[in-house]
Amino acid sequence: MVRCFTMKGQFANERYRCINLLYKTMNGYQNDKKRSEILVVDDTPENLRLLSLMLANVGYEVRLAINGKMALKVALSHPPQLILLDIMMPDISGYEVCEKLKDSETTREIPVIFLSALDAVMDKVRAFQVGAADYITKPFQVEEVLARIDHQITIVCQQKKITNQNEKLQEQNRQLQNLNEELRRSNVDLEQFAYTASHDLQSPLQAIIGNADLLSWKYESSLEADAIHYIDEIVGASMRMKQLIQDLLAYSRVGTGNLELQPIDCQIVLKEAMANLRERICSSGADISHDRLPTVMGNKTQLIQVFQNLISNAIKFRRKEVCPKIQITAEALTETEEWLIGVRDNGIGIKPQNRDRIFEVFQRLHQSDEYPGSGIGMAICKKIVERHGGRIWVESQFGIGTTFYFTLSENKE
């Protein structure tokens, strides 16, 4: 191990021999340096030359200060990455220099390594009390000095990297918040437009339907079969458009106004949803069973719509010659303080590649003449559940059946 004695005025030749040996045996350090700048402070010119040569040979940029006042001036005007600081200096001691460095916002974060002949425990304790990052006693071992410097420089580089990453993340978060706010405003504007447009379209559409019906009724005897067929096509298309507009209005209304949540008994919600679907349940022969449903925090009108859409969906997409069997389950999720509601059917099922599409607006998986509808029902369910702070998803086996799951917050009152 190479040892360099740095007591004032002694062993100059030995010091230079050490540096030459160091340069030959440790030049691998050069490849790892990014030209970090080190300020060396010592009142002995011989020590400054020794340390300067040692550090320069391994790739550091070195600045020198012969006393404490000069060190403070240099550090404040052009902060280095690290400071090697002697303690015993005539004008200002190294302790005082370190204290002043730590008092300044400009130099507070610069690591200071004391390099001193003082080796008493209290000298070292005081050094750390004034803010030292490390302490090396003279005479020093070259490898130790370089290792300690390299360690502190690595810490500085990592801290700088982390700081830069944090700044980038903060900027990205600010941009994301701005984009989210713009998206929110755009969604509000779009919903308002959809509501207004849908509302304004109903009157002329109703006029088309009315006139087509009047034409068919008044001139039925004088119209040819083709003409009657065309009129029927006009009425059918207009009725589908009317249903689409009504569904779009319903979807737009879900996101408007403040949503006030209160304790809602899902038993009552289900009862009213089934009453609204009584005719379809009876005509399809659907068998509907359910667990004891909980009381949750929600909006009654919107939750009725969720249950009604899911049950209606289960009835619509039934297998031919198979009576719909619908089971509604409830499970408490104690960890998240939620209820998990499931609506399971024995219908046609959903292919895996289509499961994400069903919650998108106007996404139809079947032709309208096969399974009529606008493709908005599941999108409305998703919007309502998410406005309630919950989640909704689907599990299905094609040709066997489907289960829709959604979560609602439990009643905390």
C-alpha positions as CSV (number, residue, x, y, z in Angstrom):
1,M,0.0,0.0,0.0
2,V,1.4,3.4,-1.0
3,R,1.8,5.9,1.9
4,C,2.5,9.6,1.4
5,F,3.6,11.7,4.3
6,T,2.3,15.2,4.2
7,M,3.7,16.8,7.3
8,K,4.9,20.3,6.5
9,G,8.4,20.4,5.0
10,Q,9.2,16.6,5.2
11,F,9.8,13.8,2.7
12,A,9.2,15.8,-0.5
13,N,11.0,13.3,-2.6
14,E,9.1,10.4,-1.1
15,R,5.8,12.3,-1.9
16,Y,6.7,12.7,-5.6
17,R,7.8,9.1,-5.8
18,C,4.4,8.1,-4.4
19,I,2.6,10.2,-7.0
20,N,4.5,8.7,-9.9
21,L,3.7,5.2,-8.6
22,L,0.1,6.2,-8.1
23,Y,-0.2,7.5,-11.6
24,K,1.1,4.2,-13.0
25,T,-0.9,1.8,-10.8
26,M,-4.3,3.7,-10.4
27,N,-4.9,5.3,-13.8
28,G,-8.0,3.2,-14.1
29,Y,-9.8,6.0,-12.1
30,Q,-9.5,8.3,-15.0
31,N,-12.1,6.4,-17.1
32,D,-14.7,6.9,-14.3
33,K,-14.3,10.6,-13.8
34,K,-16.6,13.2,-15.4
35,R,-14.1,16.0,-14.8
36,S,-15.5,16.7,-11.3
37,E,-14.0,19.8,-9.8
38,I,-12.3,19.7,-6.3
39,L,-11.2,22.6,-4.3
40,V,-8.1,21.9,-2.2
41,V,-7.5,24.3,0.8
42,D,-4.2,24.2,2.6
43,D,-1.8,26.9,3.8
44,T,1.3,24.8,2.8
45,P,2.2,25.1,-0.9
46,E,4.0,21.8,-0.8
47,N,0.8,20.0,0.3
48,L,-1.2,21.9,-2.4
49,R,1.2,20.8,-5.1
50,L,1.1,17.2,-3.9
51,L,-2.7,16.9,-3.7
52,S,-3.2,18.8,-7.0
53,L,-0.9,16.4,-8.8
54,M,-2.4,13.4,-7.2
55,L,-6.0,14.4,-8.1
56,A,-5.2,15.7,-11.6
57,N,-3.5,12.5,-12.5
58,V,-6.7,10.5,-11.9
59,G,-8.9,12.8,-13.9
60,Y,-10.2,15.5,-11.5
61,E,-10.1,19.2,-12.2
62,V,-8.4,20.9,-9.2
63,R,-8.6,24.4,-7.8
64,L,-6.4,25.6,-5.0
65,A,-6.7,28.0,-2.1
66,I,-3.9,28.9,0.2
67,N,-6.1,30.1,3.1
68,G,-9.6,30.1,4.4
69,K,-10.7,33.5,3.1
70,M,-9.6,32.6,-0.5
71,A,-11.4,29.2,-0.1
72,L,-14.7,30.9,0.7
73,K,-14.3,33.4,-2.1
74,V,-13.6,30.6,-4.6
75,A,-16.3,28.3,-3.4
76,L,-19.0,31.0,-3.4
77,S,-18.1,32.3,-6.9
78,H,-17.6,28.9,-8.5
79,P,-18.9,26.1,-6.3
80,P,-16.9,22.8,-6.7
81,Q,-18.2,19.3,-6.4
82,L,-16.1,18.6,-3.3
83,I,-13.7,20.5,-0.9
84,L,-10.6,19.0,0.7
85,L,-10.0,21.3,3.7
86,D,-7.1,21.6,6.2
87,I,-7.9,22.6,9.7
88,M,-4.9,24.5,11.0
89,M,-4.6,27.7,9.0
90,P,-3.4,31.1,10.1
91,D,-6.3,33.4,9.1
92,I,-9.5,31.3,9.5
93,S,-9.5,27.7,10.8
94,G,-11.0,24.9,8.7
95,Y,-13.8,24.6,11.2
96,E,-14.8,28.2,10.7
97,V,-14.6,27.8,6.9
98,C,-16.8,24.8,7.0
99,E,-19.4,26.6,9.2
100,K,-19.5,29.5,6.8
101,L,-19.9,27.1,3.8
102,K,-22.8,25.3,5.5
103,D,-24.5,28.7,6.3
104,S,-24.6,29.7,2.6
105,E,-27.3,28.3,0.4
106,T,-24.8,28.3,-2.5
107,T,-22.3,26.0,-0.8
108,R,-24.4,24.2,1.8
109,E,-24.7,20.9,-0.2
110,I,-21.0,20.7,-1.1
111,P,-19.3,17.8,0.7
112,V,-16.3,18.8,2.8
113,I,-13.6,16.3,3.7
114,F,-11.2,17.4,6.4
115,L,-7.6,16.5,5.8
116,S,-5.6,17.2,8.9
117,A,-2.8,16.1,11.2
118,L,-5.1,16.5,14.2
119,D,-6.1,13.0,15.1
120,A,-7.7,13.4,18.5
121,V,-11.3,12.1,18.8
122,M,-12.7,15.5,19.8
123,D,-11.1,17.1,16.7
124,K,-12.9,14.7,14.5
125,V,-16.1,15.1,16.5
126,R,-16.0,18.8,16.1
127,A,-15.4,18.4,12.3
128,F,-18.5,16.4,11.9
129,Q,-20.5,18.8,14.1
130,V,-19.7,21.7,11.8
131,G,-20.8,19.7,8.8
132,A,-17.9,17.6,7.5
133,A,-18.8,14.7,5.2
134,D,-15.6,12.8,6.1
135,Y,-12.3,13.1,7.9
136,I,-8.8,11.9,6.9
137,T,-5.8,12.2,9.1
138,K,-2.3,13.0,8.0
139,P,-0.1,11.2,7.1
140,F,-2.6,9.7,4.7
141,Q,-2.8,6.7,2.4
142,V,-3.3,7.7,-1.2
143,E,-5.7,4.9,-2.0
144,E,-7.8,5.8,1.1
145,V,-7.9,9.5,0.0
146,L,-9.0,8.6,-3.5
147,A,-11.5,6.1,-2.3
148,R,-13.1,8.5,0.1
149,I,-13.2,11.3,-2.5
150,D,-14.6,8.9,-5.1
151,H,-17.3,7.9,-2.6
152,Q,-18.4,11.5,-1.9
153,I,-18.3,12.4,-5.6
154,T,-20.5,9.4,-6.3
155,I,-23.0,10.5,-3.7
156,V,-23.0,14.0,-5.1
157,C,-23.6,12.7,-8.7
158,Q,-26.4,10.4,-7.5
159,Q,-28.0,13.3,-5.5
160,K,-27.8,15.5,-8.6
161,K,-29.3,12.8,-10.7
162,I,-32.1,12.2,-8.3
163,T,-32.7,16.0,-8.1
164,N,-32.9,16.2,-11.9
165,Q,-35.2,13.3,-12.1
166,N,-37.4,14.8,-9.4
167,E,-37.5,18.1,-11.3
168,K,-38.4,16.2,-14.5
169,L,-41.1,14.3,-12.7
170,Q,-42.5,17.4,-11.2
171,E,-42.6,19.1,-14.6
172,Q,-44.3,16.0,-16.1
173,N,-46.8,16.0,-13.2
174,R,-47.6,19.7,-13.9
175,Q,-48.0,18.9,-17.6
176,L,-50.2,15.9,-16.8
177,Q,-52.4,18.0,-14.4
178,N,-52.8,20.6,-17.1
179,L,-53.7,17.9,-19.7
180,N,-56.1,16.3,-17.3
181,E,-57.8,19.7,-16.6
182,E,-58.0,20.3,-20.4
183,L,-59.5,16.9,-20.8
184,R,-62.0,17.5,-18.1
185,R,-63.1,20.7,-19.6
186,S,-63.3,19.1,-23.1
187,N,-65.4,16.2,-21.6
188,V,-67.7,18.7,-20.0
189,D,-68.0,20.7,-23.2
190,L,-68.6,17.5,-25.2
191,E,-71.2,16.2,-22.8
192,Q,-73.0,19.5,-23.0
193,F,-72.8,19.5,-26.8
194,A,-74.1,16.0,-26.9
195,Y,-77.0,16.8,-24.6
196,T,-77.9,20.0,-26.6
197,A,-77.5,18.3,-30.0
198,S,-79.5,15.3,-29.0
199,H,-82.3,17.4,-27.5
200,D,-82.5,19.6,-30.5
201,L,-82.6,16.6,-32.9
202,Q,-85.7,15.1,-31.3
203,S,-88.2,17.6,-32.7
204,P,-87.3,17.3,-36.4
205,L,-86.9,13.5,-36.0
206,Q,-90.4,13.3,-34.5
207,A,-91.7,15.3,-37.4
208,I,-90.2,12.8,-39.9
209,I,-91.8,9.8,-38.0
210,G,-95.1,11.6,-37.8
211,N,-95.3,12.6,-41.5
212,A,-94.2,9.1,-42.6
213,D,-96.9,7.5,-40.5
214,L,-99.4,10.0,-41.8
215,L,-98.4,9.3,-45.4
216,S,-98.7,5.6,-44.9
217,W,-102.1,5.9,-43.2
218,K,-103.7,8.5,-45.6
219,Y,-102.4,7.0,-48.9
220,E,-102.1,3.4,-48.0
221,S,-104.7,2.3,-50.6
222,S,-103.1,4.2,-53.4
223,L,-99.5,3.3,-52.7
224,E,-97.7,0.5,-54.3
225,A,-96.0,-2.2,-52.2
226,D,-92.6,-0.8,-52.9
227,A,-93.7,2.7,-51.6
228,I,-95.1,1.2,-48.5
229,H,-91.9,-0.7,-47.9
230,Y,-89.9,2.5,-48.3
231,I,-92.1,4.3,-45.8
232,D,-91.7,1.4,-43.3
233,E,-87.9,1.7,-43.7
234,I,-88.1,5.4,-43.0
235,V,-90.1,4.9,-39.9
236,G,-87.9,2.0,-38.7
237,A,-84.7,3.9,-39.2
238,S,-86.2,7.0,-37.5
239,M,-87.3,5.0,-34.5
240,R,-83.8,3.6,-34.2
241,M,-82.4,7.1,-34.4
242,K,-84.8,8.2,-31.8
243,Q,-83.7,5.5,-29.4
244,L,-80.1,6.3,-30.1
245,I,-80.7,10.0,-29.3
246,Q,-82.6,9.1,-26.1
247,D,-79.7,6.8,-25.0
248,L,-77.2,9.5,-25.8
249,L,-79.1,12.0,-23.7
250,A,-79.2,9.5,-20.9
251,Y,-75.4,9.0,-21.2
252,S,-74.8,12.8,-21.2
253,R,-77.0,13.3,-18.1
254,V,-75.0,10.8,-16.1
255,G,-72.0,13.2,-16.0
256,T,-73.9,16.4,-15.3
257,G,-74.5,18.0,-11.9
258,N,-73.2,17.2,-8.5
259,L,-73.6,13.6,-7.4
260,E,-74.9,13.4,-3.8
261,L,-74.3,10.0,-2.3
262,Q,-76.5,8.7,0.5
263,P,-77.3,5.3,2.1
264,I,-79.2,3.3,-0.5
265,D,-80.8,-0.1,0.0
266,C,-79.9,-2.2,-3.0
267,Q,-82.8,-4.5,-2.2
268,I,-85.2,-1.6,-3.0
269,V,-83.1,-0.6,-6.0
270,L,-83.3,-4.1,-7.5
271,K,-87.0,-4.3,-6.8
272,E,-87.7,-1.1,-8.8
273,A,-85.3,-2.1,-11.6
274,M,-87.2,-5.4,-12.0
275,A,-90.5,-3.6,-11.9
276,N,-89.4,-1.4,-14.8
277,L,-88.5,-4.6,-16.7
278,R,-91.6,-6.6,-15.7
279,E,-92.9,-7.1,-19.3
280,R,-89.5,-8.2,-20.6
281,I,-88.9,-10.6,-17.7
282,C,-92.3,-12.2,-18.1
283,S,-92.1,-12.5,-21.9
284,S,-88.7,-14.1,-21.8
285,G,-89.4,-16.4,-18.9
286,A,-86.3,-15.1,-17.1
287,D,-85.5,-16.7,-13.7
288,I,-83.9,-14.1,-11.5
289,S,-82.5,-14.9,-8.0
290,H,-80.4,-12.8,-5.7
291,D,-78.5,-12.7,-2.4
292,R,-79.4,-10.4,0.4
293,L,-78.2,-7.1,-1.1
294,P,-76.4,-4.5,1.0
295,T,-77.0,-0.8,1.8
296,V,-74.4,1.2,0.0
297,M,-73.5,4.9,-0.5
298,G,-75.0,5.9,-3.8
299,N,-77.5,7.7,-5.9
300,K,-80.8,5.7,-6.1
301,T,-81.8,6.8,-9.7
302,Q,-78.4,6.0,-11.2
303,L,-78.1,2.6,-9.3
304,I,-81.5,1.6,-10.6
305,Q,-80.2,2.3,-14.1
306,V,-77.1,0.1,-13.5
307,F,-79.2,-2.9,-12.3
308,Q,-81.8,-2.3,-15.0
309,N,-79.2,-2.2,-17.8
310,L,-77.3,-5.3,-16.6
311,I,-80.5,-7.4,-16.2
312,S,-81.9,-6.1,-19.5
313,N,-78.6,-7.0,-21.1
314,A,-78.7,-10.6,-19.6
315,I,-82.2,-11.1,-21.0
316,K,-81.4,-9.7,-24.5
317,F,-78.3,-11.8,-25.1
318,R,-79.8,-15.1,-24.1
319,R,-79.3,-18.4,-26.0
320,K,-82.0,-19.6,-28.3
321,E,-84.5,-21.9,-26.7
322,V,-82.8,-21.4,-23.3
323,C,-84.7,-19.4,-20.6
324,P,-82.5,-16.7,-19.1
325,K,-81.3,-17.5,-15.6
326,I,-79.9,-14.5,-13.8
327,Q,-78.2,-14.6,-10.4
328,I,-77.3,-11.4,-8.5
329,T,-74.6,-11.8,-5.8
330,A,-73.1,-9.6,-3.1
331,E,-69.8,-10.0,-1.3
332,A,-68.3,-7.7,1.3
333,L,-64.7,-6.5,0.6
334,T,-63.6,-5.6,4.1
335,E,-60.1,-4.5,3.2
336,T,-61.4,-1.7,0.8
337,E,-64.7,-1.1,2.6
338,E,-66.7,-2.0,-0.5
339,W,-69.3,-4.3,-1.7
340,L,-68.7,-6.5,-4.8
341,I,-72.0,-7.0,-6.7
342,G,-72.2,-9.6,-9.5
343,V,-74.8,-10.1,-12.2
344,R,-74.4,-13.6,-13.7
345,D,-76.3,-15.0,-16.7
346,N,-76.4,-18.2,-18.8
347,G,-76.5,-16.3,-22.1
348,I,-74.4,-16.4,-25.3
349,G,-71.2,-15.1,-23.6
350,I,-68.6,-12.7,-24.9
351,K,-65.4,-13.6,-26.9
352,P,-62.2,-12.6,-25.1
353,Q,-61.2,-10.0,-27.7
354,N,-64.5,-8.2,-27.2
355,R,-64.6,-7.8,-23.5
356,D,-63.0,-4.4,-23.3
357,R,-65.0,-3.0,-26.2
358,I,-68.4,-3.5,-24.5
359,F,-67.8,-0.5,-22.1
360,E,-67.1,1.9,-25.0
361,V,-69.8,4.2,-26.3
362,F,-71.6,2.9,-29.5
363,Q,-69.7,-0.4,-29.5
364,R,-71.9,-3.1,-30.9
365,L,-70.8,-6.7,-31.1
366,H,-73.9,-7.8,-33.1
367,Q,-76.0,-6.6,-35.9
368,S,-79.1,-4.5,-34.9
369,D,-81.5,-6.9,-36.6
370,E,-80.1,-9.8,-34.5
371,Y,-79.8,-8.0,-31.1
372,P,-81.3,-4.4,-31.2
373,G,-79.8,-1.6,-29.2
374,S,-77.6,1.5,-29.4
375,G,-74.5,0.1,-27.8
376,I,-74.6,2.7,-25.0
377,G,-76.0,0.7,-22.1
378,M,-72.7,-0.7,-20.7
379,A,-71.0,2.6,-21.2
380,I,-73.6,4.2,-19.0
381,C,-73.1,1.5,-16.4
382,K,-69.3,2.1,-16.4
383,K,-69.8,5.9,-16.1
384,I,-72.2,5.6,-13.2
385,V,-70.1,3.1,-11.3
386,E,-66.9,5.2,-11.7
387,R,-68.8,8.3,-10.6
388,H,-69.6,6.4,-7.5
389,G,-65.9,5.7,-7.0
390,G,-66.2,2.0,-8.0
391,R,-64.9,-0.3,-10.7
392,I,-66.8,-2.5,-13.2
393,W,-65.5,-5.4,-15.3
394,V,-66.7,-8.5,-17.0
395,E,-65.8,-12.2,-17.0
396,S,-67.3,-14.5,-19.6
397,Q,-67.2,-17.9,-21.3
398,F,-68.3,-17.7,-24.8
399,G,-71.4,-19.9,-25.3
400,I,-71.9,-20.5,-21.6
401,G,-72.6,-17.2,-19.8
402,T,-71.3,-13.8,-18.5
403,T,-70.8,-12.2,-15.2
404,F,-70.6,-8.4,-14.7
405,Y,-68.9,-7.3,-11.5
406,F,-69.0,-3.8,-10.0
407,T,-68.0,-2.3,-6.6
408,L,-69.8,0.2,-4.5
409,S,-68.7,1.9,-1.2
410,E,-70.3,0.4,1.9
411,N,-72.6,2.5,4.0
412,K,-70.5,4.2,6.7
413,E,-73.4,6.0,8.4
